[in-house]
Amino acid sequence: HAAPQSHAIFNARLSSINQVSAYVCRTRSSGSKLSEHARANALDWGSLELSDGTHIDIVRHRRSEPRRARLIGRLRDAACGPFKTVLGPGSDPDHADHFHFDLAERRNGGTYCQ
């Protein structure tokens, strides 16, 4: 989903994704349950690089950066479904500067996307 959205909005190919976390044996920030990272069931993205050299951090973008904001929103929307949990800028302080994607099993089989 990231490659076609990047190209549609910036007219440049997606050349790389900066992964900031994958397998890490730890608890969630609440400290009571294991993180999906500890189960090797989660991946975090910090930024994207496009073929024209554009660097896009996964953060909230100002109104003066509408294409970046639109891409971040579309990536979040596209990930919700294939991934069972999608967290990113605006969801909570722990995810203000990256996307968290995981495949956590949910009781109702649904998704949690913010």
N, CA, C and O atoms as a DFTB+ gen file, in Angstrom:
456 C
 N C O
     1  1       0.811      -1.198       0.000
     2  2       0.000       0.000       0.000
     3  2       0.853       1.260       0.000
     4  3       0.457       2.277      -0.570
     5  1       2.009       1.204       0.628
     6  2       2.837       2.408       0.755
     7  2       3.383       2.865      -0.596
     8  3       3.421       4.065      -0.869
     9  1       3.803       1.936      -1.435
    10  2       4.400       2.315      -2.717
    11  2       3.409       3.048      -3.627
    12  3       3.740       4.129      -4.114
    13  1       2.210       2.511      -3.878
    14  2       1.299       3.239      -4.767
    15  2       0.817       4.564      -4.173
    16  3       0.625       5.534      -4.906
    17  1       0.620       4.615      -2.845
    18  2       0.186       5.878      -2.229
    19  2       1.277       6.933      -2.332
    20  3       0.989       8.095      -2.621
    21  1       2.514       6.546      -2.101
    22  2       3.637       7.486      -2.213
    23  2       3.732       8.038      -3.626
    24  3       3.921       9.238      -3.826
    25  1       3.598       7.150      -4.602
    26  2       3.692       7.579      -5.993
    27  2       2.520       8.473      -6.376
    28  3       2.702       9.470      -7.074
    29  1       1.317       8.124      -5.923
    30  2       0.134       8.915      -6.264
    31  2       0.207      10.335      -5.704
    32  3      -0.227      11.283      -6.359
    33  1       0.742      10.484      -4.519
    34  2       0.761      11.799      -3.862
    35  2       2.006      12.607      -4.223
    36  3       1.916      13.821      -4.407
    37  1       3.162      11.958      -4.326
    38  2       4.426      12.680      -4.561
    39  2       5.002      12.476      -5.963
    40  3       5.990      13.117      -6.322
    41  1       4.393      11.588      -6.760
    42  2       4.896      11.275      -8.090
    43  2       6.361      10.842      -8.038
    44  3       7.167      11.217      -8.889
    45  1       6.681      10.051      -7.027
    46  2       8.029       9.498      -6.862
    47  2       7.883       8.098      -6.273
    48  3       6.971       7.830      -5.491
    49  1       8.787       7.224      -6.657
    50  2       8.753       5.855      -6.142
    51  2       9.195       5.813      -4.682
    52  3      10.041       6.598      -4.255
    53  1       8.619       4.901      -3.938
    54  2       9.070       4.625      -2.579
    55  2      10.377       3.862      -2.691
    56  3      10.423       2.799      -3.309
    57  1      11.440       4.391      -2.100
    58  2      12.725       3.705      -2.217
    59  2      13.120       2.976      -0.934
    60  3      13.838       1.977      -0.991
    61  1      12.659       3.464       0.228
    62  2      12.971       2.740       1.466
    63  2      12.025       3.128       2.588
    64  3      11.412       4.195       2.587
    65  1      11.935       2.221       3.538
    66  2      11.164       2.417       4.762
    67  2      12.138       2.293       5.915
    68  3      12.882       1.315       5.998
    69  1      12.144       3.270       6.805
    70  2      13.004       3.215       7.979
    71  2      12.264       2.490       9.088
    72  3      11.379       3.050       9.736
    73  1      12.637       1.242       9.296
    74  2      12.063       0.440      10.375
    75  2      12.766       0.818      11.673
    76  3      13.995       0.801      11.743
    77  1      11.999       1.157      12.692
    78  2      12.607       1.581      13.955
    79  2      12.491       0.535      15.055
    80  3      13.155       0.653      16.085
    81  1      11.663      -0.483      14.856
    82  2      11.567      -1.541      15.845
    83  2      10.858      -2.743      15.247
    84  3       9.931      -2.600      14.449
    85  1      11.298      -3.915      15.634
    86  2      10.633      -5.159      15.265
    87  2      10.605      -6.034      16.514
    88  3       9.838      -5.759      17.436
    89  1      11.432      -7.092      16.564
    90  2      11.440      -7.959      17.741
    91  2      12.211      -7.307      18.887
    92  3      13.400      -7.010      18.769
    93  1      11.503      -7.093      20.000
    94  2      12.109      -6.570      21.230
    95  2      11.362      -7.235      22.379
    96  3      10.150      -7.062      22.504
    97  1      12.051      -7.983      23.208
    98  2      11.405      -8.670      24.319
    99  2      11.140      -7.669      25.442
   100  3      12.037      -7.329      26.213
   101  1       9.891      -7.204      25.518
   102  2       9.529      -6.202      26.519
   103  2       8.027      -6.229      26.751
   104  3       7.278      -6.862      26.007
   105  1       7.600      -5.527      27.800
   106  2       6.168      -5.379      28.062
   107  2       5.649      -4.142      27.342
   108  3       6.421      -3.332      26.829
   109  1       4.335      -4.015      27.314
   110  2       3.719      -2.794      26.804
   111  2       4.081      -1.645      27.723
   112  3       4.598      -1.864      28.818
   113  1       3.815      -0.431      27.291
   114  2       4.158       0.729      28.121
   115  2       3.427       0.704      29.461
   116  3       3.901       1.283      30.438
   117  1       2.267       0.030      29.510
   118  2       1.540      -0.087      30.777
   119  2       2.251      -1.038      31.740
   120  3       2.012      -1.003      32.947
   121  1       3.135      -1.895      31.192
   122  2       3.942      -2.781      32.017
   123  2       3.276      -4.072      32.452
   124  3       3.914      -4.880      33.126
   125  1       2.016      -4.300      32.096
   126  2       1.327      -5.489      32.589
   127  2       1.317      -6.661      31.604
   128  3       1.331      -7.813      32.036
   129  1       1.292      -6.401      30.305
   130  2       1.232      -7.464      29.308
   131  2       2.442      -7.376      28.386
   132  3       3.035      -6.311      28.214
   133  1       2.793      -8.510      27.800
   134  2       3.869      -8.497      26.817
   135  2       3.444      -7.699      25.591
   136  3       2.302      -7.777      25.140
   137  1       4.378      -6.941      25.074
   138  2       4.170      -6.221      23.826
   139  2       4.106      -7.217      22.669
   140  3       4.678      -8.304      22.757
   141  1       3.426      -6.863      21.605
   142  2       3.435      -7.700      20.402
   143  2       4.843      -7.755      19.815
   144  3       5.168      -8.694      19.089
   145  1       5.681      -6.770      20.115
   146  2       7.081      -6.819      19.685
   147  2       7.790      -8.011      20.333
   148  3       8.659      -8.623      19.711
   149  1       7.432      -8.342      21.556
   150  2       8.056      -9.472      22.259
   151  2       7.630     -10.811      21.660
   152  3       8.271     -11.833      21.904
   153  1       6.578     -10.806      20.897
   154  2       6.086     -12.013      20.224
   155  2       6.537     -12.065      18.756
   156  3       6.133     -12.953      18.006
   157  1       7.374     -11.109      18.363
   158  2       7.808     -10.979      16.956
   159  2       6.592     -10.828      16.052
   160  3       6.531     -11.405      14.966
   161  1       5.628     -10.044      16.518
   162  2       4.343      -9.890      15.845
   163  2       4.039      -8.419      15.556
   164  3       2.890      -8.067      15.291
   165  1       5.065      -7.554      15.605
   166  2       4.853      -6.117      15.401
   167  2       6.041      -5.507      14.677
   168  3       7.161      -6.015      14.727
   169  1       5.759      -4.412      14.010
   170  2       6.765      -3.685      13.255
   171  2       6.471      -2.199      13.391
   172  3       5.311      -1.792      13.336
   173  1       7.501      -1.386      13.568
   174  2       7.342       0.062      13.657
   175  2       8.103       0.735      12.519
   176  3       9.240       0.370      12.218
   177  1       7.457       1.731      11.885
   178  2       8.076       2.521      10.818
   179  2       8.307       3.927      11.338
   180  3       7.418       4.511      11.958
   181  1       9.490       4.479      11.095
   182  2       9.806       5.837      11.511
   183  2       9.770       6.861      10.401
   184  3       9.465       8.030      10.639
   185  1      10.083       6.431       9.176
   186  2      10.087       7.373       8.055
   187  2      10.119       6.621       6.733
   188  3      10.333       5.410       6.681
   189  1       9.900       7.380       5.669
   190  2       9.947       6.864       4.309
   191  2      10.921       7.706       3.502
   192  3      11.087       8.898       3.762
   193  1      11.561       7.087       2.529
   194  2      12.412       7.798       1.576
   195  2      11.846       7.550       0.188
   196  3      11.490       6.422      -0.152
   197  1      11.764       8.605      -0.611
   198  2      11.279       8.485      -1.974
   199  2      12.443       8.600      -2.946
   200  3      13.514       9.098      -2.599
   201  1      12.218       8.134      -4.163
   202  2      13.288       8.090      -5.167
   203  2      13.830       9.470      -5.529
   204  3      14.956       9.575      -6.015
   205  1      13.057      10.523      -5.304
   206  2      13.536      11.879      -5.610
   207  2      14.276      12.515      -4.434
   208  3      14.621      13.695      -4.479
   209  1      14.523      11.721      -3.370
   210  2      15.240      12.220      -2.202
   211  2      14.349      12.768      -1.101
   212  3      14.848      13.162      -0.047
   213  1      13.056      12.802      -1.320
   214  2      12.133      13.288      -0.299
   215  2      12.153      12.351       0.902
   216  3      12.031      11.135       0.754
   217  1      12.307      12.920       2.079
   218  2      12.298      12.172       3.344
   219  2      11.011      12.550       4.072
   220  3      10.729      13.733       4.264
   221  1      10.235      11.554       4.475
   222  2       8.958      11.807       5.146
   223  2       8.979      11.123       6.498
   224  3       8.921       9.897       6.586
   225  1       9.064      11.927       7.559
   226  2       8.984      11.393       8.917
   227  2       7.541      11.055       9.241
   228  3       6.623      11.746       8.799
   229  1       7.337       9.995      10.009
   230  2       5.995       9.613      10.451
   231  2       5.690      10.444      11.704
   232  3       5.922      10.004      12.831
   233  1       5.177      11.627      11.484
   234  2       4.771      12.554      12.541
   235  2       3.550      13.318      12.033
   236  3       3.194      13.215      10.859
   237  1       2.918      14.075      12.903
   238  2       1.858      14.972      12.441
   239  2       2.498      16.084      11.629
   240  3       3.503      16.663      12.041
   241  1       1.924      16.379      10.488
   242  2       2.478      17.425       9.640
   243  2       1.608      18.670       9.693
   244  3       0.386      18.606       9.831
   245  1       2.280      19.792       9.577
   246  2       1.590      21.081       9.615
   247  2       0.689      21.244       8.402
   248  3       0.828      20.539       7.403
   249  1      -0.231      22.181       8.512
   250  2      -1.121      22.475       7.380
   251  2      -0.333      22.917       6.160
   252  3      -0.810      22.792       5.032
   253  1       0.866      23.430       6.376
   254  2       1.702      23.859       5.255
   255  2       2.311      22.667       4.513
   256  3       2.971      22.849       3.490
   257  1       2.096      21.454       5.019
   258  2       2.621      20.236       4.397
   259  2       1.482      19.260       4.069
   260  3       1.481      18.129       4.556
   261  1       0.516      19.689       3.251
   262  2      -0.670      18.852       3.039
   263  2      -0.387      17.505       2.374
   264  3      -1.065      16.524       2.678
   265  1       0.596      17.433       1.476
   266  2       0.872      16.144       0.831
   267  2       1.422      15.141       1.841
   268  3       1.052      13.967       1.814
   269  1       2.302      15.595       2.731
   270  2       2.855      14.699       3.750
   271  2       1.740      14.220       4.684
   272  3       1.665      13.036       5.014
   273  1       0.881      15.143       5.105
   274  2      -0.233      14.783       5.989
   275  2      -1.174      13.793       5.298
   276  3      -1.642      12.838       5.918
   277  1      -1.447      14.026       4.011
   278  2      -2.335      13.129       3.267
   279  2      -1.721      11.727       3.158
   280  3      -2.428      10.732       3.313
   281  1      -0.422      11.643       2.894
   282  2       0.229      10.343       2.802
   283  2       0.176       9.596       4.131
   284  3      -0.140       8.407       4.161
   285  1       0.481      10.282       5.224
   286  2       0.435       9.634       6.547
   287  2      -0.977       9.097       6.818
   288  3      -1.135       7.971       7.290
   289  1      -1.989       9.896       6.523
   290  2      -3.374       9.461       6.720
   291  2      -3.747       8.271       5.857
   292  3      -4.411       7.346       6.322
   293  1      -3.325       8.292       4.612
   294  2      -3.643       7.175       3.716
   295  2      -2.917       5.897       4.115
   296  3      -3.471       4.803       4.005
   297  1      -1.681       6.035       4.576
   298  2      -0.956       4.845       5.027
   299  2      -1.633       4.218       6.239
   300  3      -1.756       2.996       6.330
   301  1      -2.070       5.062       7.167
   302  2      -2.775       4.557       8.349
   303  2      -4.061       3.839       7.915
   304  3      -4.335       2.731       8.377
   305  1      -4.837       4.455       7.045
   306  2      -6.091       3.859       6.593
   307  2      -5.869       2.540       5.864
   308  3      -6.609       1.580       6.079
   309  1      -4.851       2.486       5.000
   310  2      -4.589       1.274       4.233
   311  2      -4.098       0.134       5.113
   312  3      -4.367      -1.033       4.825
   313  1      -3.382       0.461       6.186
   314  2      -2.846      -0.580       7.076
   315  2      -3.922      -1.182       7.971
   316  3      -3.783      -2.314       8.434
   317  1      -4.984      -0.438       8.213
   318  2      -6.051      -0.908       9.090
   319  2      -6.877      -1.962       8.355
   320  3      -7.637      -1.639       7.442
   321  1      -6.728      -3.179       8.747
   322  2      -7.374      -4.310       8.081
   323  2      -6.343      -5.396       7.905
   324  3      -6.454      -6.455       8.523
   325  1      -5.318      -5.158       7.055
   326  2      -4.251      -6.149       6.988
   327  2      -3.571      -6.326       8.349
   328  3      -3.206      -7.438       8.730
   329  1      -3.406      -5.220       9.074
   330  2      -2.872      -5.286      10.440
   331  2      -4.032      -5.143      11.404
   332  3      -5.009      -4.455      11.105
   333  1      -3.936      -5.784      12.559
   334  2      -5.020      -5.743      13.531
   335  2      -4.911      -4.554      14.482
   336  3      -5.911      -4.128      15.060
   337  1      -3.705      -4.021      14.647
   338  2      -3.499      -2.809      15.442
   339  2      -2.641      -1.864      14.614
   340  3      -1.585      -2.242      14.108
   341  1      -3.113      -0.628      14.484
   342  2      -2.354       0.415      13.803
   343  2      -2.388       1.637      14.710
   344  3      -3.454       2.183      14.994
   345  1      -1.216       2.061      15.159
   346  2      -1.094       3.252      15.997
   347  2      -0.089       4.184      15.353
   348  3       0.865       3.736      14.715
   349  1      -0.298       5.467      15.518
   350  2       0.627       6.432      14.938
   351  2       0.395       7.803      15.524
   352  3      -0.257       7.941      16.559
   353  1       0.928       8.826      14.862
   354  2       0.778      10.193      15.349
   355  2      -0.693      10.514      15.655
   356  3      -1.584      10.294      14.835
   357  1      -0.908      11.038      16.857
   358  2      -2.265      11.380      17.283
   359  2      -2.941      10.305      18.105
   360  3      -3.965      10.574      18.734
   361  1      -2.400       9.088      18.122
   362  2      -3.048       8.017      18.889
   363  2      -2.706       8.115      20.368
   364  3      -3.586       7.987      21.218
   365  1      -1.440       8.340      20.678
   366  2      -0.973       8.496      22.057
   367  2       0.469       9.003      22.013
   368  3       1.103       8.942      20.960
   369  1       0.997       9.499      23.123
   370  2       2.359      10.046      23.115
   371  2       3.438       9.030      22.718
   372  3       4.452       9.415      22.135
   373  1       3.242       7.747      23.021
   374  2       4.240       6.735      22.691
   375  2       4.388       6.506      21.182
   376  3       5.412       5.995      20.728
   377  1       3.370       6.882      20.413
   378  2       3.391       6.643      18.970
   379  2       3.332       7.951      18.177
   380  3       2.847       7.969      17.046
   381  1       3.818       9.026      18.757
   382  2       3.773      10.346      18.122
   383  2       4.723      10.471      16.944
   384  3       4.524      11.326      16.081
   385  1       5.762       9.626      16.891
   386  2       6.770       9.788      15.846
   387  2       7.016       8.522      15.019
   388  3       8.061       8.388      14.382
   389  1       6.062       7.604      15.030
   390  2       6.200       6.407      14.206
   391  2       4.866       5.677      14.092
   392  3       3.943       5.914      14.872
   393  1       4.782       4.793      13.114
   394  2       3.654       3.878      13.000
   395  2       4.003       2.576      13.708
   396  3       5.131       2.090      13.618
   397  1       3.031       2.023      14.408
   398  2       3.126       0.691      14.996
   399  2       2.079      -0.157      14.285
   400  3       0.898       0.191      14.257
   401  1       2.520      -1.264      13.717
   402  2       1.622      -2.217      13.060
   403  2       1.791      -3.562      13.749
   404  3       2.918      -4.007      13.968
   405  1       0.683      -4.219      14.096
   406  2       0.810      -5.578      14.627
   407  2      -0.362      -6.453      14.222
   408  3      -1.359      -5.986      13.671
   409  1      -0.211      -7.733      14.512
   410  2      -1.200      -8.747      14.140
   411  2      -1.835      -9.383      15.367
   412  3      -2.169     -10.568      15.347
   413  1      -2.003      -8.612      16.432
   414  2      -2.580      -9.128      17.673
   415  2      -3.970      -9.709      17.426
   416  3      -4.796      -9.108      16.739
   417  1      -4.211     -10.874      17.993
   418  2      -5.539     -11.487      17.917
   419  2      -6.502     -10.672      18.776
   420  3      -6.173     -10.306      19.904
   421  1      -7.667     -10.394      18.254
   422  2      -8.687      -9.657      18.991
   423  2      -9.892     -10.568      19.190
   424  3     -10.215     -11.390      18.332
   425  1     -10.553     -10.410      20.340
   426  2     -11.699     -11.279      20.675
   427  2     -12.749     -11.293      19.580
   428  3     -13.262     -12.353      19.221
   429  1     -13.069     -10.135      19.051
   430  2     -14.128     -10.054      18.042
   431  2     -13.591     -10.174      16.613
   432  3     -14.352     -10.058      15.653
   433  1     -12.279     -10.405      16.470
   434  2     -11.661     -10.524      15.154
   435  2     -11.485      -9.202      14.443
   436  3     -11.085      -9.171      13.279
   437  1     -11.779      -8.104      15.131
   438  2     -11.716      -6.786      14.524
   439  2     -10.332      -6.165      14.556
   440  3      -9.325      -6.844      14.758
   441  1     -10.311      -4.865      14.354
   442  2      -9.073      -4.109      14.322
   443  2      -9.146      -2.949      15.298
   444  3     -10.232      -2.523      15.692
   445  1      -7.985      -2.440      15.685
   446  2      -7.880      -1.263      16.525
   447  2      -6.930      -0.312      15.815
   448  3      -5.724      -0.552      15.755
   449  1      -7.478       0.761      15.284
   450  2      -6.690       1.687      14.479
   451  2      -6.911       3.118      14.959
   452  3      -8.040       3.606      15.017
   453  1      -5.799       3.779      15.301
   454  2      -5.869       5.181      15.722
   455  2      -4.725       5.941      15.115
   456  3      -4.594       7.144      15.341
